[in-house]
């Protein structure tokens, strides 16, 4: 085969691959509503908090797309709200003064972006004072799955869970104290203190579950406003850590990984397959763990077949 034919075939092959990738990409419509509501931040329902949220929950809904997809996003700020709100997608490469600009009560914001980089990313309100909007609960997760799908380097997990850690400040109005990390009274996991930890809180009704030997992938986002997270599986070792959730950034055999503020990472853990075991997934910063950042993962033969799959990757 002469050089001309080789070059032509290479160009045609590359063009075909690009055409296939483009055809597989899609537009995903995402609409979130800013809601200023009162929520319980403990399992008993006794501790109420004047929260600001996306769609009425902490964290907001999980957004999941594939690398190359276009996110067609609309933010609604209802007229009954008292504050301006905004959206900052860490997965987006846009204009902070345009797409991420705040809107007043009664307004809508619409923009699109292509999810160009795979991984797990934080999204949050960027309205001023940002520290208060995040601390009061306006954050969530967007997962951008790699366009190549699963591979030897990025094996398909048996179960997936989303965990988001955030700091709890009971004095929700005092954003100046938040800036100095004053008044911090607890750590929320998916919106509640000790959300999935019946060992330390008898009112906790849920845990993460898997069967012995299964690969569990945890998409973790640090939504604290001031503190990194020392993410550690007690009685286990992270089989793989995907920095930013990107398979190209993989570490193996990690005991504890430091997750920066506003960082998202993916963590694989594989339990022993010959026996039932339990892990406590913690922020090993003791002040955070004992304030609420402990999650129990039970590895047992009769694990709930729905947990960690479909809509059950973020347990309510």
N, C-alpha and C positions, 0 to 999 in steps of 0.2 A: 504494500500500500504506500503510495507516494505521500509526500509531506502535505500536499494540498488537500488530498482526501482525508488524511488524519485530522487536519485542522478543521475542515468542514464538518466532519462527524462530531468532533469535540464541541463545536459551536452549536450544532443541532441538538446534541444531547443536553447541553447546558440549557438551551432554550426550552426544550421539552420539560426538563425538571422545573424550571421557573414557571412554565405554563401550568403544570400540575399543581405546584405549590399555590399559585394564584387561584386556581380553580377550587382548591380545598379551603382556602381562606373564606371567612364569612363575616358578615356584619352582625354584631350582637347588641341588641337594644337593652340598655340598662337605665332604669328610672329609680331614683332614690328621693325620698321626701324627708326634709329636715323636720324633726318633731321634738318640741320642748315638752317633756313629760316627767312625771314622777315615777321612779322605778325602785324596786327592792334590790339591794346589793348584798344581801345575805340569804342563805338557804331557808331560814325561818320566815322571812318576809317581814321582819321587824324593823330593819334599817332602811329607811326611805331616803331617796336622793333626788334632788332637782336636776335631772339629767337633760342634756341636749344630745340628740341621737339622729341616726339615719334609720328611718322606717320604724322608730319606736323601740329599738333594742340596742344593747351594748354587748358585743360589737354589732355593726350593721351587717346586712346580708353578705355572704360570700359571693364575690363575682368571679366566674371562672371562664376563661377563654383559651384559645390556642395561639401560639406565636404566629403572627401574621394576620390575625383577625383584626377587624376594626370595631372599636367600642363606640357605639352611638349613645352618648350619655345625656340625660336630662336630670337636672336638680330642681326640685320644687321646694320653695320656701313659703308655706301657707301664710295667709294674711293674719291668722291668729297668733303667730309667733311674735316675739318681742325683739328678736335680734336678727342681724344679717348673718348669712351663712355662705359657705363656699365649698368647693370640692378640689382637693389636691390628690390626684392619683400618682403614686410614686412610679407606676408603670408607664406613665405618659411622658412624651417628649414634646412639649408645647410651649406656650408663652405664659409665664406666671402672671403677667399683667392683663392678660386677655382671658384665656380659658379658666384660670384659677381665681379670677376676680370675684369678690363677694356680691351677693344679691340681697336686696331688702325683702322684708315680709311682703307677700303678695306677688313676688316675681319668680320667673323661671330662668334657668341657665341651660343652654344646650351647646355641646361641642362634641367633636369626634377625635379619636386618635387611633393610630395603629399600634397594637401591642407587639413591639419589635424584639423585645428581650424576654426570654423565658425566666420564670422564677416565681417567688412569692413576695408580694409587695404590700405595703401598707397603703391605705387611703385614709384621708382625714379632712376635717374642715380646716380651711386656711384663713378664715376670717379673724380679724383682730378683736381681742388679744388671743392669739392662737393657742397659747398655753392653757387658757380657760376652756376653749372649745374642745380641745383634745381631752383635757382632764375630766370634763363633764360627760364624755362618752362618744364624741363624734369621730369614730374611727372604725376601720374594718379591714378586710383582706381581699386582694385580687390575686388570683393564681393564674399565671400564664404558662400553660403546659407547652413543652418543647414540640416544635413541629415534627420532629423525627419520631415522636412517641417514645415508647419504652425500649430499652436496649440492655445489653450486658452492663454498661456503665450506669444505667438508670433503670433498674429492674422494676417490674410492675409490683406494687405493694398489694398485700392481701386486704389491708384496711388503711384508711386515711382519716386523720383527725386535724381539725384546725383549733389552735389554742392562741389566744391573744391576752397578753398581760398588760394591765393598766394600773396606774396609781390612783388611790381613792383619797380625796380631800373633802371631808365633811362640810367645810365652809366653802361652798361652791362659788360664792361671790368674790372671795378674796384672791384674785388672780396674782396680786403682788406677792402674797405669801407663797403661792405655787411656784413662782419664779425662784424663790429662795429655798424651795423644798421644805417649807414650814407648814405644819398642820397635816402632813401626810400620815394617815391613820390605818391604811390597809392596802392590800394588793388584790386586784380583781383578776380572775381568770374567766374569760368569756362573760364578764359583767358581774361576777359574784365572788365574794371572799370564800375560799375553800370550796369552790363550786363542785368539784368532783372528788371530795376527800371525806368519806364517812369515818375515817380513822380519827380525825381531829374534830369533826363536826358531825354529830349524830343526825343533824337535819339534812345533810347532803344525801340526795336520793339517787345520784347517778355516779358512775365511774366509766372510764374508757375500758373497752373490752377487746380481747382477741383470743384466738386459740393458741395453745402452745406451739411454738415453732413458726408462727406467722410473722411476716414482715409488716410492721406497722410504720407508716410514714406520717410524721407530724409536721404540719405546716405551722410554723410559729412566728408571730410578729410581736415585737417589743413596742407597745404603745405607751410605755411610761413617758413622762415628760422630762425626767431628769436622770434616770438611773439605768445603766446597762443591766443585763440579765445574765447570770452565770447558769446556763441551762444544762441540767444534769439529770440522768435517770438513775436514781438510787436502786441498787441491786441489779444494775445493767451497765452496758457500754454502748454508746452510739455506734452502730455498725458502719454507718456513713453519715456524713454531714455535707449537705449541698449548700455552699455559701450562696446566699441570695436565692436559694432554691434552684440554682442553675446547675445542670449535670456537668458542665465544663469546669465547675469549681468544687471538686469533691475531695473530702478528707475521709480517712478510714480509721476506725478504732479509737474514737475520741471519748474521754471521760466527761469533760465539761467544755462547753463552747460559749465564749462570751459574745452575746448578741447586743449590739449597740442600740441606742435609742433610735427608733424609727427604722430598724433593720428587720428584714424577714429572712428566715432560713428554713430549710427542710431537713428533717432528722429521721433516719431509719433506725429502728430497734428491732432485733430478732430475739425472741425469748427461747429458752431451752425447749426442745420439742418433746422431751421425755418425761415432763412433769409440769404440773400447774405451778405458776409463780406469780408474784406481784411486783410491780415497780412503782416507785413514787417519783414522779417527774416534777422537779422542783427548780425554783430559782435559788441556787445555793448561796446567794447573799442571804444570810440568816434573818436579817431584819425584814426581808421581803417574804421569805418562805413562811415564817411564823406569823406574818400579817395576812397570809392568805394564798401565797403562790405555791401550792402543793396540789398535784393532780395524781390520782391513783389509776394505774393501768393494771387490770386484772387479766392474766393469761390463763384461761381455763377451758376445758373441753366443751362445756355447755355455753360458751360465749354467745351472746345475742347475735344472730346472723345478719341483722340489719345495721348494727352499730358500726360506724366507720365506713359506710357505703352510701352512695347516693346523697340524699339530703341529710343523712345522719353523720356527716363529717364534722358538723358543728352542732354539738348537743345542746339543746335548750334546757 
